[in-house]
Amino acid sequence: MSTSLAARVLCRISLGVVCLSLTTSLSRAERAPVPQWLPENTLAYLRIANAPDLIARFKDTSLGRLGADEQIRPIITQLYGSAADAFVTVENQTGSSLDEILSLPQGEFVIGLVAIENKRPSLVVLMDIGEGVETVNNLVTRAREAAANDGAKVTTENIDGIELIIAQPQGDRANEPPAVLFIKEQTVVLTTDFELSQSLLARWSGVPDDCLAKNKRFGAIMTRCVGKNDQSPQVTWFVDPIELARNVLRGNFAGAAGIAFLPIVGLDGLSGVGGSITLATESFDVLAHFHLLLENPRVGVLDMIALQGGDMQPESWVPADISRYFTLHWELDKTFHGAAELFDSFRSPGAFSAMIQQRISDNIDIDFEQELLPALTGRISHALWYERPIGPGAETRAIGFELINASEFSGTMSKAVARQSERLTEKSHGGIMFHQFSLPEVPDNDDQEADDTAPDNRREFRRAARRRQQPCVAIIGDYLVFTNRPSAMEKVINSYRDSDQSLASQLDYKLIASKVRRLTGDREPAMITFDRPEERLRALYDLLTAETTREWLDKRSENSRTAQVLNETLQDNPLPAFSIISQYLAPGGGVLANEETGFHYIDFVLRRNDDVEQP
């Protein structure tokens, strides 16, 4: 029997003990919060501080309020009902409905991996269940039946009045770790190691010196990711990637060789990754932190991630009505020479430059190392929007690279254009010249698209998307700008010519920029993002309401249950006017800083209020 099967059987059996524990013990010693309870050598964990609070907070977000709107709720209800119907098989096995099982978490909910000496890491699952007695009774009955049918060897151990239930796989899987479960103080705990379960019971109400909260890596990450006041997060997570890899790959020769290789490229300096999510604060709908913890000094690959602070004002060529925008500053020269040094150390001196010459320089007729790289400041910006009508290839992009001296580089570009004249078409708009790349035609029987396993409509979708791609390039102001179609280049030029058509003039962007300044304080950002969820959702709305989509759903419904459910839901509950949806949506953004301890990224969506907040 597999470990997963044993775990499932054990979960069902052991939940029955909850009934006894709830009726025989009214007094309880308060369990320490999970970061003060788990061992210091916890390798990874995901924690929901309070499941009901998380649900309540989500209902107070824009998505939650949108789902509760009287014109949207019937759609959500029907989709949820379909999911509940699909759960019938599991319900027959557990004796509990989807609603009952989803309502079981009544406090902390944690999934983690803990290092075990000379063994693989042990899984730890903790769930506070509160007064979920009726659901537990149903699960207990089914668990007894499952234990008899599945053949797991189920034994029990009593430790200080707490019964531990152990399910050990049998037969050819007898050497696999067991599933161990106990219930204490309305909390269910599952592990895959008996000794760890004993240890967790022993440290139940204390704060031992070797707890996760005192892990320096965990502490350094949480210090940057845990907010204040109403920004206290509902979700936190942490991973020690190097130690996790060492433990998981223990005994694996190829894995051990890979771990030994990490110091050579500098990746052993990746100390940890973690973050948090906070919902429905006074200012934010969603506020998420992400921290990449790095050792100092950084070497090898980690030193090549050479992001630096700089000007974040949107360029004049970025259109006002974009859906998403980001800009960053990168020390390209440092990254290039670091990559060359690392690559050459495995090959031979000059091998990296030779590869770049062959794969890039020879194809663009510009020497990447001698002509292109020295011409760039390192600022890179990207804008995305949707071109109507919405359909295959509707995503429209513009990416710009800031030039140190646009006049000097224009000569280099002119030489490259002259050598590639047969592939380029010269065009002009608003007094600015640009060049369109000529791509091969995409025939209906394109061999590259031939795929007997893919539906005809999917292959046609890909072909239609490719036909809309007509890359263009131009020097606009101090930027070398690429777009994926001529209409996008014309839009970029219009924005450059008229400041009222550029993103920098927009109120919502100014509001996001003001929030970024407050979040970063004295730290100079290396990257910022700006996002209009309304525009992305508008594109999805247009796609769902398009006649071609309805026809596609009709065809797919014959072979796809998902398409059938979606099609029936949209037929029974037509989408309301988009203005009903958009009233719940607010802009968002993000900011990345290169700090002494590593990279810290904050992503947020503003809270939509009746009164428009001014920057």
N, C-alpha and C positions, 0 to 999 in steps of 0.2 A: 504493500500500500504506500502511496506517495506521501511525502511530508505534508503537502497541501491538503490531502484527503484526511490525514490524521488531525491536522489543525482544525479542519472543518468539523470533524466528529467531536473533537474535544471542546470546541466552542459551544456546540449544541448541548453536550452533557453538562459542562461546567456552569453554564448559565443557570441551570436549575438550582445550584447551590445558593444563588441569590435569594431565592424564596426563603430558605432557612436562615440565611444571614440577616435578612431584613426583619424577620420575626423574632429572632433569638437574641439580637444585640441592638439595644437602643443607645447604649453609650459608646463613644468612639473617640479615638485620639486622632486629631486632625492630621491628615497626610500632608507632608511638605509639598510645595509646588514642584512640578516635574524637574525643572532645571536644578533644584536642590535635592532631588531624590535619585535621579539617574546617576550612574558612575561617571567619573571624570573621563574615562576612556570610551565614552559614547562617540561613535564615528559619524553618525548622521541621525537627524531627527526632524520631525515635522510636528508642531504643536498647535492645536486650537485651544486657546486659553479657556473658553467657555462656549460650547456649541450653541446653546439657545441664544446667547448674546450675539454670536456671529450671524445667526439667522435673522435676528431682529435688526441688526445693523444693515444686513443686506437688503431687507425690505425697505429700509429708509434711504437706500441709494437710488440713483436715477433709474437703474435697471429694475430694481424692486418696485418702485412706484409706477414705472411703465407697465410692468406685468400686472399690477393691480388696477390699472385703468379699465373702466367698464367696457371700453371698445376693444381692448387688447386681451382682457382676461379670458374670454371664451376661447381664444386661440391657444393660450397657454394651458387652459384646463383640458382641452381636447388632446393636445400633445402629451400632457402628463398622463391623461387617462390611457393613451396608447402605450406609454411606457409601463404603466401599472399592469395593463393587460399582458404585456410581454413578460412581466415578472411572475406570471401565474405558476410557471414550473417551479421556480424557487419558492414561491408561497406554499405550494403543495408539499415541498420538502421540509420547510421550516414551520409551517402552521401559522405564520404571521404575514400580515400584509406588508406592502411596501411602505405605507404610511407608518405602521407600527415599528418597523425596523429602523426607518429614518429618524423616528422620534426617540430612539433609545439613548443616544448621547445626551447627557444632562449636565455636563460640566466639562472638565478637561478631556481632550481626545488626543492621543499621542501615538505616533509610529516611529520607532527608532531602531538603530543597529548598534550593538555594544560589542566591543572587542573582548574575546575570550582567549586566554592564554592557551596556545597550542591547538586551538580549534578555529573553525570558521566563526565569523561574527554571529551573535544571536539576535534574532528578531525580538523586539519588545513592542507590544501593543497595550495601551492603557485606555480605558473608557469608563468615565463616571456615568452610571446608569440611573441614579436617583431612585424614583419609585416605579420603575418599569416592570412591576411584578407580573402583570397579566401576560405581557409579551414574553417574559422570561419563562413563565409556566408553559406556554405553547412551545417554545424552543426546547424545553427540557424533555417534553414528551417525544418529540421528533428525534431528539438526540439519543435517547435510549434505543429507539428503533434503529437508528443509523449505526450505533455502536455494534449491535448484534449482526447487522447485515454486512458491514464493511470490513470486519475482521481485525480491527485495530486492537492491540493489547493495551487495555486501559487499566491502570493501577492508581492507587491513591497513597499519599503520604500526609501525615498530620504534623504540622509544625506550629507549636504554641497556639493550638486551638484552631488553626487555619488549615483547611484541607486543600492539598495540591493534587490536581488530577493530571496524570501523565499518560499521553497516548504515544506509544512507540511503534513506528512502522515495522512490519514483519516481512519474512521471506527474503527475497533478494534485496530488499531495501532496509534490512534490519540495522545496518550501520549508519543510516541517516539519523539526523538529530530528532529528538522527540518534540512533541508539542506539550507545553506545560502551562496549566491554567489554574489560577486561584481567584477567589473573590474576597475582598475585605472592605468593609465600610462603604458598601454600595459602589465599589469600584472593581471592574473586571480587569485582570492582568494576564496577558498571554506572552510566553517566551518560548524559545526553542532550546533552552538549556536549564536543567534542574538546579544546578548550583547558582546560576544567576537569579532564579526565582527565590531561592533561599536568601540570597544577599539582598534582594529588593525588599523582602519582608523584614529583614533585620534593620534596614535603614528607613523604614516606613515613615516615622514621625520626626526623625532627627535631621540635622544638616551636617553630614559627615564632611571631613576635610577633603575627601577625594570625589566630591560631587561635580557634576557638569558645570554648575554655576561658577566653580573655581578653576575651570579649564581656561588658561590664558587666551587661547585662540578663540574659544567661544565668547569669552568676555570682551575681547577686543572688537569682535564683530557686532555683538549685541549692543555695546556702548554706542555704536554709530547707527544702529537700526531701530532702537527702541525710543519711541517718542515721549513727549511729556503731556501732562494734563489729559485732554480728550484724544490725544494722538497715541495713547497706549495701544499697541497692536493687538488684534484678535488672533493673528496667525504669525508664528515665527518658525524659522527653519535654519538648519546648520548642517554643513558637511565638512569633514576633514578628508579631502580627496586622496591625499598621498597615503595616509594611514589606512584609509578604507581599502585602497587598492592593494596595499601590502597584506592586509588581513584576508581579503577575499581571494587573492592569488597565492596564498600560502600553499606550498607544495607543488605549485605549477611552475615548471622550469622556464617555459617561455614567458610566463608572467613575471617571474623573478628577474629574468634578463631585462625585460622592459622597465621594471622598477629601477634596476641598477643603471639604466641608461638615462634616467631623468636628470641626475646631477650634471651629466655631460652637456646637456642642452639648457640647463638652468631651471628646469621645471620643478625641481625639488624645493624651490622657494615659494611654491604655491601653498600657503599655510592653511587656508580655509576659505569657505564660501558660505554666505548666509544672508538672511534678509528677514523682512517682516511685511505684513499687509495690515493696514488699518482702514476701516470703512466708516463712512458717515460721520466725519468730524464736523466742526463748525465751519471750516473753510473748504474741506475736500470731500468729494464723493468717495474717492479711493486714493490712498497714499501708500506707496510701496517703496521700501528701501532694499537695495542690493549691495553687498560689500564683498569685494574680492581681496582677501587678506594676503599680502605679499611680504616676504622678508626683505630686509635692507642689509647690504646693497643688492639691487636687482642685477641679475646676470643672465646672459644667454637670451632665450626667447622672451622672458619676462621683461628684460631691459629694452627689447625691440618694440614693445607696445609703448611707443614714445609719444603719448598724448600730452599736450601742453595747453595752458590757458591762452586765451586770446579774445579778440572782438567777436561778439555774438549777434550784432545787429544784422538782420536779414539784408541780403544784397538787393539792390534796386531791381534786378532782373527777376526776382522771385515773384510770381503772380499772387494777387491778393486772395483769390478764391481757391487756393490749394487745399488738399485734404490733409497732407502730412508734410512736415519739413524738418530737416535736421542740418546742423552745421557743426564741424569739429575742426580742431587744429592738431596736426600731426607733424612730428619732426621726421619727415620722409627720409632725409639724408642719413639720420642716425639709424633708422630702421633698415635702410638699404645696406649700409656698410656693416651693420651687425649681422644681417642675414648672409652677406657675402663671406664674412669671417667664419661664421658657423658652418656654412655650406662647404667652403674650401677646406675646412679642417677635416672633413670626411672624404673629400675628393682630392683636389690638387689646387695649388695657387692659381687663381684666375678662372676657375671652373664656373663660378657663379656668374661672372661678367660675360663669359662665353655663352652660357645658357640664355641670359637675358638678351644678348645680341641676336641669337638665333630665333628665339621665340617671340620677341617683342619688337626690337629695333628693326630687324629685316622686314617685318610685316607692315610697319607703319612708316618706314622710310625716314624715321627720326631716331637718332641715337639716344636711347633712353637714359643712359648713364651720363653722357656728355652734353646733351642738348635739352632733354625734357626735364629730368630731375632737377638740375640747377635753376631751371626757369620757374619752378613752383614754390610758393611760400609755405605750403603745407595745409592751407585752409581748404576744406572740401565741403560742399553743400549739396543737398539733394532735396528736390521737391517732387511731390506726387499729387496728381489729381485725376479725375475721371472725365473722359471725353464722351459726350453724348453722340448718338444713342448708346446706351449701355449694352454691351455685348462682348464677344470674344476680343481680347486685346484692348479693352477700354481704359485700362490703367495707362496713364500718360506720365512720363518722367522727364526731369531735367536734372543734370548733375553738372556742377561747376567746379573748376580747379582755379584757385587764385594764382595769378601770374605776378612775378616780381617786376617785370617790365613787359607790358603787352606789346609795345612797339617793336622791341627787339624780337620777341617770339613770333610776331606776325611774319617776319622774314623766313624763319625756320619753317613755319607752317606753309608758307607759299611754296617753298621748295618741295615739301612733301606732297602738296596738292598737285603740283605740276607732274610729279612722278607717278601719281595715282589718278591722273585725269580720266582714264577710261572707266574708273569705278565711281567717279564723283560727278554730280550735276550741280552746277553753280546756280544759286538763287539769291534773290535780294528782297528784303522787306524792311520798311521803315528806314531806309538808307543804310542798312547793315547787310553785308554779304554773308551768306552761309552756304555750306555744301551738304548735299544729300547723298548718302551712300546708295549705290545701286545694288540691290540684293537679287539673287536668282528668283525666278518665278517659282511658285509652289503649285505644281500640277496636282490635279485631283487624285492621280494614282501614284503620288510621291512614294518611292520605295522606303524612304526614311520614316514615313508615317504609317506604312503598312504594318498592321498588328492584328492578327486574326483573333486575339483574345480581347481586344478593345471594341466596344460598340461603335457602329458607324457614326453615330452622332457625336461621340467623344473625339474620334479622329477628325471629323469635320470642324469641331470646335477648335482643335489645335491648329488646323490649317488656316481657319479664319483669323485666329489670333496672330499667326505669323504673317499673314498678308497685310495686317495693319502696321507692321513694324517697318519703318523707313528712317533709319538713324540719320541724324544731322549733326553738324559741328560748326561752331562759329566762335570768334573772339568778340565778346560783348563787354565793353568797358575793360576792367582788369581781369576778366575771367575767360578761361577756355571752357565753353559750355557745350554739352552733348544733350540731345533730346532723342526720343524714339520715334518722332514723326515730324514732318514740316509744320503742321498746324501748331504743335507744341513750341517749336522754335519761334514762330510768328507771335505766339502769346507771350513768350519770354521777352522778345524784342519790344512788344507793346508796353509791357510792364517797365522795362528799362527806360523807355521814352517818356512815360507818364507815371510819376510817383504815386498818383492816386490809385493806380492799378497794381501797386506792389504791396507785398505782405507787410512791410514795415509800417505802413500807414494805417493798418487795421486795429481797431480797438481791442478785439479779443486777443490778438497777439501781444499788444502792450500789457494787457492784464496778466497773461501767462508770464511774460518777461519780468513783471514786478514780483510775481510769486517766486520765480527762480532766484531773484536777488535776495528775497527774504530767506529762502531755504538754504542758500549757499553762504550767506553772510560775507565774511572776508575772503573765503576761498574762491579763487578764480576758476570758473568752469572750463573744461576742455571740450565739452560738447553740450548742446542743448537740443531739445526736440519740441515740436509744436504739433498738436494733433486736433483735428476737428472730427470727432466721432459722428457728428451729424452728416458730414459729407460721405463718409464711408457707409453709413446706414442708408443714406439716400440712394447710393448706387445699388446696394442690395435690394432696397425697396423697388427701385425701377426694374431690377432684374426679375424679382419675384412676380411683379405685376405685368411683365411683358407677355404678349401672346405667344412668342416663341418658347418661353419658359414653360407656360402651361401645356403647350403641345409636347414639349420634351418630357414633362412630368407624366403626362398621359401615357406616353410610350414606355417610360421606365417603370411605371406602376405595375406593368404586367410581370416584371421579373424582380422588382425591388420592393420589399416591404416598407423601407424607409421612404422611398419616393411615393408609395401608395398612401402612407399616413399623411405626409406633407400635402399631397394633392387633395386628399379628402378634407383636410383641415382648412385649406385655403378656399375650397369650394363651399364648405359649410359656413365659414367665417371669413368673408372677404376683408382684406386689410383696410383699415380706415384711411382717411386722408393723411398724408405724411405730416401735416402740421400738428396732428394729434401726437405723433411720435416725437417730433423734433422739440416739442415744448419741454421734454424731460432731459434733453441733452445739453451738455456744457463742454467747452473746450478743455483740453488737457495738455500736458507737457512733461518734459523730463530734463534732468541735468546730470552730467557726469563730471566728477572732479578727480584729478590725479593727486592723491594725498600721500603723505609719508608712509602710511600703513597699507596703501594699496589703492584700488579704484572703488569709488563710491558712486552709485547711481540712484537717483530718486525719480520715481515716475508718479504722476498724479493726474487726477481728473477733478476739476473744480466742482464744488457743490452748486447746483442750480437753485437759485433763490428767486423770489418774485421780483425783488429789486436788483437791478443790474449793478454789480460792484464795479467801482471805478479804479483804475490802476493808480 
